[in-house]
């Protein structure tokens, strides 16, 4: 009987296509086999390497569930904001600024992105490197590439980028961890962003976004610059209701500026800063705060932030955290200067 079972097992194996990959939870997925064949043709991986990698891949149902209910889609601003504007995150941002003051200044000079904005991205994404994600990236990207039809094209490309990136960076694809969407490292770059916009910022000839905060700082600056960041231009500010037709001008869907300040004013929504030109591109946002609606004016730089995460709530959290860190740093600086300039009373 045992001999017969061994014979049948060998016979079944012999009937498999010669190029069949044993892909763990994804055996017999036609799209995966096509991707594997492509990687082989491009001589990026050998067949044995791919067999070894994909035989160990596990479907991540938690990643699928998280993709269906991201916080940015199910929460109102009043519930989303507290997660990112807590005092602990602000204080850790101050510590990060002090620790990495020089590379942050260089990044601002090179890319035009202020330190507080880079720090806020790191604060929102990973708490300054404290939480880089606990999902195995190969598992999540494979799962989303082949079992998440709505965005399968995107994640299939990211899976390929990840495998190529692993070769380029000398990473073991089975060990790299990240978010439920496959983002990695201090700045939570997707593999394609890492390959295209991740940079070596400390001169060691390697763009290491997992372990090197300096490379992360430069890469975020480079990412913002590549996506159209404008130095010294406004990001967002509160709007003031001055008329009755402001509802008609609210941008609830498009992640871009749709109007000018003059057009918003004509509908009854003014900027809190009256020094900006009437022709300045802008969109009006309505967010649900603790006391009802909050009206915000979002400028082109605000929508550069949404290139990182396509959500106005995310961009607003980054913006407000950046301002909170900047304000706290200025207050600390003022307090220190006051102590240094206070005259010492003569001894009695």
Secondary structure per residue as TSV (DSSP state, phi and psi in degrees):
chain	resnum	aa	ss	phi	psi
A	1	X	-	360.0	-44.3
A	2	X	H	-63.4	-40.4
A	3	X	H	-62.1	-40.4
A	4	X	H	-64.5	-42.6
A	5	X	H	-62.7	-42.1
A	6	X	H	-61.8	-39.7
A	7	X	H	-63.9	-45.2
A	8	X	H	-64.2	-40.0
A	9	X	H	-61.0	-45.1
A	10	X	H	-65.1	-37.2
A	11	X	H	-65.9	-42.4
A	12	X	H	-63.7	-43.8
A	13	X	H	-60.4	-37.6
A	14	X	H	-67.5	-25.0
A	15	X	H	-81.0	-13.9
A	16	X	S	-68.8	147.3
A	17	X	-	-57.5	146.5
A	18	X	T	-62.8	-27.9
A	19	X	T	-96.5	11.9
A	20	X	-	-65.7	132.8
A	21	X	-	-101.8	137.4
A	22	X	-	-85.4	105.2
A	23	X	-	-111.0	40.0
A	24	X	G	54.8	-126.4
A	25	X	G	-70.2	-3.9
A	26	X	G	-118.8	26.0
A	27	X	T	-54.7	139.3
A	28	X	T	69.7	15.5
A	29	X	-	-79.1	116.5
A	30	X	H	-61.1	-41.7
A	31	X	H	-65.8	-36.4
A	32	X	H	-67.1	-42.5
A	33	X	H	-60.6	-36.3
A	34	X	H	-67.7	-41.1
A	35	X	H	-64.3	-42.2
A	36	X	H	-62.3	-43.1
A	37	X	H	-61.8	-37.4
A	38	X	H	-65.0	-43.2
A	39	X	H	-63.8	-35.4
A	40	X	H	-68.2	-43.8
A	41	X	H	-61.5	-37.1
A	42	X	T	-82.4	3.7
A	43	X	T	56.8	34.6
A	44	X	S	-84.3	-39.6
A	45	X	S	-134.8	152.5
A	46	X	-	-84.9	164.2
A	47	X	H	-61.6	-39.6
A	48	X	H	-64.0	-40.1
A	49	X	H	-61.9	-45.1
A	50	X	H	-66.4	-40.0
A	51	X	H	-57.1	-46.0
A	52	X	H	-65.3	-43.9
A	53	X	H	-65.1	-55.0
A	54	X	H	-77.9	-15.9
A	55	X	T	-69.2	-17.8
A	56	X	T	-105.1	3.9
A	57	X	-	-74.4	137.9
A	58	X	-	-120.8	137.2
A	59	X	-	-66.6	135.6
A	60	X	-	-107.4	88.9
A	61	X	H	-65.4	-30.2
A	62	X	H	-65.1	-33.7
A	63	X	H	-66.8	-40.9
A	64	X	H	-62.3	-42.7
A	65	X	H	-64.4	-41.4
A	66	X	H	-66.1	-36.9
A	67	X	H	-66.0	-28.0
A	68	X	H	-78.8	-20.5
A	69	X	T	-137.9	61.1
A	70	X	-	-66.5	147.2
A	71	X	H	-57.2	-34.5
A	72	X	H	-64.1	-20.2
A	73	X	H	-98.2	-19.6
A	74	X	H	-114.7	-8.7
A	75	X	-	-108.7	149.3
A	76	X	-	-83.4	162.2
A	77	X	H	-56.3	-41.1
A	78	X	H	-62.9	-25.2
A	79	X	H	-94.7	-25.6
A	80	X	H	-80.8	-41.2
A	81	X	G	-58.3	-45.4
A	82	X	G	-58.9	-26.0
A	83	X	G	-64.0	-25.3
A	84	X	T	-114.5	-11.0
A	85	X	S	-110.4	21.2
A	86	X	-	-70.3	151.9
A	87	X	H	-58.3	-36.5
A	88	X	H	-60.4	-41.8
A	89	X	H	-69.7	-35.7
A	90	X	H	-65.6	-46.2
A	91	X	H	-64.8	-39.6
A	92	X	H	-67.6	-30.1
A	93	X	H	-65.1	-40.2
A	94	X	H	-62.3	-42.7
A	95	X	H	-62.4	-42.4
A	96	X	H	-63.9	-40.8
A	97	X	H	-61.1	-46.2
A	98	X	H	-64.6	-39.4
A	99	X	H	-70.5	-31.7
A	100	X	T	-123.3	36.5
A	101	X	H	-58.5	-44.8
A	102	X	H	-65.4	-52.7
A	103	X	H	-62.7	-30.8
A	104	X	H	-66.1	-39.6
A	105	X	H	-66.3	-40.2
A	106	X	H	-64.4	-41.2
A	107	X	H	-63.0	-39.9
A	108	X	H	-63.8	-42.7
A	109	X	H	-64.3	-39.9
A	110	X	H	-80.3	-37.8
A	111	X	H	-115.0	-11.3
A	112	X	-	79.3	10.5
A	113	X	-	-99.4	122.4
A	114	X	-	-66.4	151.2
A	115	X	H	-54.0	-42.5
A	116	X	H	-62.0	-28.4
A	117	X	H	-73.4	-42.8
A	118	X	H	-63.2	-43.2
A	119	X	H	-63.0	-40.5
A	120	X	H	-64.7	-38.9
A	121	X	H	-58.6	-47.4
A	122	X	H	-64.2	-35.3
A	123	X	H	-68.0	-44.2
A	124	X	H	-70.8	-40.5
A	125	X	H	-73.5	-48.8
A	126	X	H	-139.5	15.0
A	127	X	T	52.6	48.1
A	128	X	T	63.3	37.4
A	129	X	T	93.8	-1.2
A	130	X	T	-77.2	-19.5
A	131	X	-	-142.9	89.0
A	132	X	-	-91.9	1.1
A	133	X	-	107.2	150.1
A	134	X	-	-121.5	7.2
A	135	X	E	-89.5	139.1
A	136	X	E	-72.2	122.0
A	137	X	H	-61.3	-40.4
A	138	X	H	-61.1	-38.3
A	139	X	H	-66.1	-48.8
A	140	X	H	-66.9	-43.8
A	141	X	H	-67.1	-37.8
A	142	X	H	-65.6	-42.7
A	143	X	H	-60.7	-48.6
A	144	X	H	-72.8	-27.7
A	145	X	H	-68.7	-32.8
A	146	X	H	-121.6	-10.5
A	147	X	H	-126.0	16.4
A	148	X	-	-130.6	77.3
A	149	X	G	-54.5	-34.9
A	150	X	G	-58.6	-32.6
A	151	X	G	-131.3	29.8
A	152	X	H	-63.5	-37.1
A	153	X	H	-61.3	-46.2
A	154	X	H	-60.8	-50.0
A	155	X	H	-73.2	-26.2
A	156	X	H	-64.9	-40.5
A	157	X	H	-68.6	-37.8
A	158	X	H	-65.7	-36.0
A	159	X	H	-62.4	-43.8
A	160	X	H	-64.2	-44.4
A	161	X	H	-59.0	-40.0
A	162	X	H	-63.9	-42.4
A	163	X	H	-66.8	-39.3
A	164	X	H	-67.6	-44.4
A	165	X	H	-57.8	-41.7
A	166	X	H	-59.1	-40.4
A	167	X	H	-64.8	-46.4
A	168	X	H	-64.9	-36.4
A	169	X	H	-95.9	-2.9
A	170	X	T	69.0	33.7
A	171	X	-	-95.3	148.4
A	172	X	-	-88.2	113.0
A	173	X	T	-59.2	-22.1
A	174	X	T	-83.3	-7.2
A	175	X	T	-112.0	-18.7
A	176	X	-	-71.3	129.3
A	177	X	E	-113.7	155.0
A	178	X	E	-164.9	-156.3
A	179	X	-	-80.1	175.1
A	180	X	T	-66.6	-13.2
A	181	X	T	-102.6	0.1
A	182	X	S	93.3	11.1
A	183	X	-	-80.6	150.8
A	184	X	B	-134.3	155.5
A	185	X	T	75.3	-172.4
A	186	X	T	-51.3	-48.0
A	187	X	T	-93.3	-1.0
A	188	X	T	55.7	52.8
A	189	X	B	-78.9	139.7
A	190	X	-	-70.9	158.5
A	191	X	H	-54.4	-41.2
A	192	X	H	-66.0	-38.3
A	193	X	H	-66.8	-39.7
A	194	X	H	-61.0	-46.7
A	195	X	H	-66.1	-38.6
A	196	X	H	-89.8	-31.8
A	197	X	H	-126.9	-8.3
A	198	X	-	-70.7	135.2
A	199	X	-	-131.5	155.1
A	200	X	-	-80.5	113.1
A	201	X	-	-110.5	-2.5
A	202	X	S	-118.3	6.1
A	203	X	S	79.4	21.2
A	204	X	S	-99.5	12.2
A	205	X	S	67.2	28.2
A	206	X	-	-152.0	129.2
A	207	X	-	-90.1	88.0
A	208	X	-	-100.4	103.1
A	209	X	T	-92.4	-8.7
A	210	X	T	-84.8	-41.8
A	211	X	T	-115.7	-7.9
A	212	X	-	-117.2	103.1
A	213	X	H	-65.4	-26.0
A	214	X	H	-69.4	-43.3
A	215	X	H	-62.5	-35.2
A	216	X	H	-64.7	-42.2
A	217	X	H	-58.8	-51.2
A	218	X	H	-63.9	-37.2
A	219	X	H	-69.3	-37.2
A	220	X	H	-65.9	-43.9
A	221	X	H	-58.4	-44.1
A	222	X	H	-64.0	-39.4
A	223	X	H	-62.2	-47.0
A	224	X	H	-64.3	-44.8
A	225	X	H	-61.7	-42.4
A	226	X	H	-65.3	-25.0
A	227	X	T	-99.4	14.2
A	228	X	T	99.9	17.8
A	229	X	-	-60.6	135.5
A	230	X	-	-110.9	117.8
A	231	X	T	-60.2	136.7
A	232	X	T	62.6	20.5
A	233	X	-	-103.1	154.9
A	234	X	-	-64.6	156.8
A	235	X	-	-110.7	-60.1
A	236	X	E	-157.8	157.4
A	237	X	E	-158.0	160.0
A	238	X	E	-68.9	145.7
A	239	X	E	-102.4	151.9
A	240	X	E	-115.4	128.8
A	241	X	E	-74.7	124.1
A	242	X	-	-128.8	1.2
A	243	X	S	-150.9	-169.8
A	244	X	S	-104.6	-10.1
A	245	X	-	-109.9	22.4
A	246	X	G	-64.3	-27.0
A	247	X	G	-58.7	-29.6
A	248	X	G	-69.9	-16.3
A	249	X	G	-107.6	1.0
A	250	X	B	-70.8	131.4
A	251	X	-	-96.1	106.7
A	252	X	S	-104.9	-6.0
A	253	X	S	-129.9	-44.0
A	254	X	-	-79.6	134.2
A	255	X	S	-94.1	62.1
A	256	X	S	-166.3	164.4
A	257	X	-	-75.1	136.4
A	258	X	-	-117.2	-15.1
A	259	X	E	-136.9	-172.8
A	260	X	E	-117.7	165.4
A	261	X	H	-59.7	-36.0
A	262	X	H	-63.3	-39.7
A	263	X	H	-67.6	-38.3
A	264	X	H	-65.0	-41.9
A	265	X	H	-62.5	-38.2
A	266	X	H	-65.0	-24.9
A	267	X	H	-94.8	-3.3
A	268	X	T	101.7	28.9
A	269	X	E	-136.9	115.5
A	270	X	E	-107.1	155.4
A	271	X	E	-79.0	147.0
A	272	X	S	-73.0	-16.5
A	273	X	-	-109.7	113.9
A	274	X	T	-94.0	13.7
A	275	X	T	-90.7	-8.0
A	276	X	S	-80.7	148.9
A	277	X	-	-65.9	145.9
A	278	X	T	-62.7	-22.5
A	279	X	T	-89.3	3.1
A	280	X	-	-60.7	127.0
A	281	X	E	-64.9	139.8
A	282	X	E	-162.5	159.7
A	283	X	E	-130.5	150.6
A	284	X	E	-98.2	133.1
A	285	X	E	-117.3	145.4
A	286	X	E	-118.8	117.8
A	287	X	E	-116.5	144.2
A	288	X	E	-89.4	106.6
A	289	X	E	-97.8	-169.7
A	290	X	T	-67.8	-24.4
A	291	X	T	-117.2	43.2
A	292	X	E	87.0	-151.5
A	293	X	E	-70.2	139.6
A	294	X	E	-114.5	133.5
A	295	X	E	-107.9	127.6
A	296	X	E	-127.1	147.9
A	297	X	E	-105.7	123.5
A	298	X	E	-110.7	126.2
A	299	X	-	-102.1	-179.9
A	300	X	H	-55.6	-40.7
A	301	X	H	-63.1	-31.4
A	302	X	H	-60.3	-40.9
A	303	X	H	-78.0	-15.8
A	304	X	H	-65.3	-37.5
A	305	X	H	-61.6	-34.6
A	306	X	T	-70.6	-12.3
A	307	X	T	-67.2	-24.9
A	308	X	T	-76.8	-41.2
A	309	X	S	-151.1	120.8
A	310	X	S	-77.7	70.1
A	311	X	-	-152.9	133.0
A	312	X	H	-70.3	-31.5
A	313	X	H	-65.2	-43.1
A	314	X	H	-60.9	-48.9
A	315	X	H	-61.8	-38.3
A	316	X	H	-68.9	-37.0
A	317	X	H	-63.9	-43.1
A	318	X	H	-62.3	-47.0
A	319	X	H	-59.8	-49.7
A	320	X	H	-67.9	-36.0
A	321	X	H	-64.8	-40.0
A	322	X	H	-61.4	-41.4
A	323	X	H	-70.1	-36.7
A	324	X	H	-65.6	-40.7
A	325	X	H	-67.5	-43.4
A	326	X	H	-61.7	-45.1
A	327	X	H	-64.4	-42.3
A	328	X	H	-64.0	-38.5
A	329	X	H	-66.4	-40.2
A	330	X	H	-65.7	-40.3
A	331	X	H	-63.6	-41.1
A	332	X	H	-64.6	-42.1
A	333	X	H	-63.4	-42.9
A	334	X	H	-63.1	-41.4
A	335	X	H	-64.7	-40.5
A	336	X	H	-66.2	-41.1
A	337	X	H	-64.2	-36.7
A	338	X	H	-64.4	-41.2
A	339	X	H	-65.1	-38.7
A	340	X	H	-71.5	-24.0
A	341	X	H	-102.9	-5.6
A	342	X	S	-69.6	121.5
A	343	X	-	-64.9	143.1
A	344	X	-	-80.7	128.9
A	345	X	-	-69.9	137.6
A	346	X	-	-65.5	145.7
A	347	X	-	-62.4	140.3
A	348	X	-	-84.5	360.0
